[in-house]
Amino acid sequence: MTNSTRQREPLTNLILYHLFKWSVVSPAFNFYFRGKLYGRENVPQTGGLVVVSNHASLFDPPLLSCCVGRPVAYMAKEELFEVPILKHAIALYGAYPVKRSQADRSAIRAALKTLEQGWAAGIFLQGTRTVDGRITQPKLGAAMIAAKAQVPILPVSLWGTEKIPQSGTPFPAITARIAEPLPPPISSQREVLESVTQKCADIINTMHAQGR
């Protein structure tokens, strides 16, 4: 990271985040989903940060951003950026395009750029949703980005979101747990990235197993 690295995301994005959080996401988390949150004090409030989590629902991105208490930029499929109005809207919330069919170096560069701007970059460790919310095949991308940017990694567990929506359980209970941040990987060597990635997966799965 260079000396020009920002300590917070752009002010416009920060304002939009808080408007959306307090008007929509936070009320849904606290009242509809009877949300419980543990470890909020573990979240660094400034500087680049890679937030890694399990993934079981389309609702996970806004819920994760709400729980960590700061804007989180996510990779979004590139097709969404082909819709004229939508592409500007999601960009304001920090989204950046990724090609899901192949390794996309441009998406990695975009993630590094968001970190330089002081954002937290959100990455679902398995890369896709799982039916039970557990991580079984973690990907190395998050550790690689953290190593290149030299920013900490914050493991987060979302429990209960796999039931959204589900017949008979319109508003399931949700619990989020946030672990202490891990230091950046010491290098981008594969064995280092694999070790850090597996540690993140173990931490998230252990928190997830605690349930409600």
N, C-alpha and C positions, 0 to 999 in steps of 0.2 A: 504494500500500500504506500502511496506517495504522501508527501507532506500536505498535498492539496485535499486529502481525504476529508469529507464532511463528517461531523459528529452526529448530525441528525438528517433525516430525509427532508426534501424540500417542503417549505411551509404550506404550500397549497395542498400537497398530498396529505400532510399531517392534519390539516383542518378537515378535509374530506373524510379521512379515516375516523376522526372523532364524531363527526356528524352521523356517519353511517353506523358507527358502533353504538352510540348512545340512543339513537332513534329506532334502530332495528335489531342489531345482533345481541347487544347486552340484555335488553328486555326478554328476547327469546331464550337466551341462555339461562337467565336467572329465574324466569317465571314459567315459561312453557316447558322447558327441559329440566327445571329444578336443579340447575347446574351447581356442582361443587368444584372448587378450584384450590389446589394445593401447590405451594412452591412459587407463588407469584413474586416473592422477594428475590428469587434467583435470576430474574431477567435483567440483564444489563440495559440501561435506559438510553445509552448513547453508543455510537460507533457501529461499524459493520458487525453482523451477527448471522450465522447460519442456523436457522431453526429446523430441526429434523423431527419428524413425527410419524406415527403409524397413520393409516388411511383406510377408512371403511365407508365413507359417505361423501356425496357431493357437497354437503354442508360443512365439511371439515375446514376448508380454507378460511371462511369468515369466522368460524368458531375459534380456530387456532389464533388468528390475529386478535380476536377479542380477548382471549385468555392471556396472551403475553403482554397485552397492554401497550402495544406499539404497532405501527403499520408493518405488514409483512408482504414482500413482493414475491409473486409466484410465477413460475413458468406456465404459460397457457398455450393450448394447441394453436398453431399458426392460422388455421382456418378462421378463428375468431377475429383475427386482425384484418380479414378481408371484408368484414361488415363495416361500412363507413362510419356510422355513429358509434357502434359498439366498440370499435378499436380505440377510439379516443377515450371512451368512458373507462374501459379496463386499464388503459395505460395510465390514467390519472390515479388509479389505485395500485400502481406499481407492477402490473402484469407485463410480461415480455414473452415474445413468441418462441416456440420450440417445435421442431419437426419430430413427431412421435415415431415415425417410421425408420429413423436412422439417428446415429450419433450426430448431434448438432453442435459444432464448435461455436457457432454464432450465439447459441443460447448460453453457453458457458461464459462467453465474453460479456453477454448482457447481464448475467448474474454477477460477474465481477464488477461491472460498471455500477450496478445498483448498490453493491457493498461499498464502493468508493464514495457513493453519494450519501452514505450513512444509513441506508435501509437495513432491515433484517430480511434476509432471503429465505423463503420457506421452501423446503424440499421434503417430499414424502419419501421415506427411506427405501421403501420397496418399489417406488415409481408408479404404482398402480394400487387400486383398492383391493382389500382382502375381505373375505366374507365374515371373519371373526375379529378383525382389527389387529391381529397379531402379525408380526414381521417374521417371515420365514426365509426370504431371499433378498437381503438388503443389497442395494446398489452402492457403488463407490463414488458416485458423483458428488454427494454432499461433502465428503471428506476431501475430495480432490479440490473442490472450490474453496473450502476453508483453508487448505494448505497453500493454494496459490495466493489467496487474499490475506493469509495470516490473520484470520479472525476466529473467535471462539465458536464452538458448536453447542447449541442448547437442545437437549433431548426433551421431548414433550410427548406424553401419552394422552390420547383421547379415548375414553371408555364409554361405550353405549351408543356411539353414533351409527353403528351398523344397523340399528333398529329404526333409522330415519329414512324414508317413511316406511312403515310396516303395518299391515293390516292388524288391527286389534291393539296396536301400540302407537297412537297418533303422536304422543309427546313423551317419548322415553326419557328416563333419567340419564343425565350425562355427567361424567366426572373427568376433569382434566388435572393432570399432575405434571409439574415442571421440575426437572432435575437441575442440579447445579451445572453451570456451563463447563464444557471441557476445553482445554487449551487447544490451539490450532495444531494440526499434525506437524511434526518436525520436518517432514519432507514429503515429496509427491511419489516416493517409491511405492510400488504396488503393495509390498508386504506391510508397510506402515499404514497405507490407506485401508487395507483389509482389516488390520487390527483395530483401528479407530472406528471403522464402520461396524464391526461386530460388537464392539463395546457399546456403541450407541444403540444397536438393536437389542442387546441384552438389557440395558438400562430401561429402554422403553417397554419391552416385554415384561420385565419385572414389575414396573409401575402398573402396567395394564392388568397384570394378574391380581393386583390388589382389589380390583373391582370398584364397587361403589364406595 
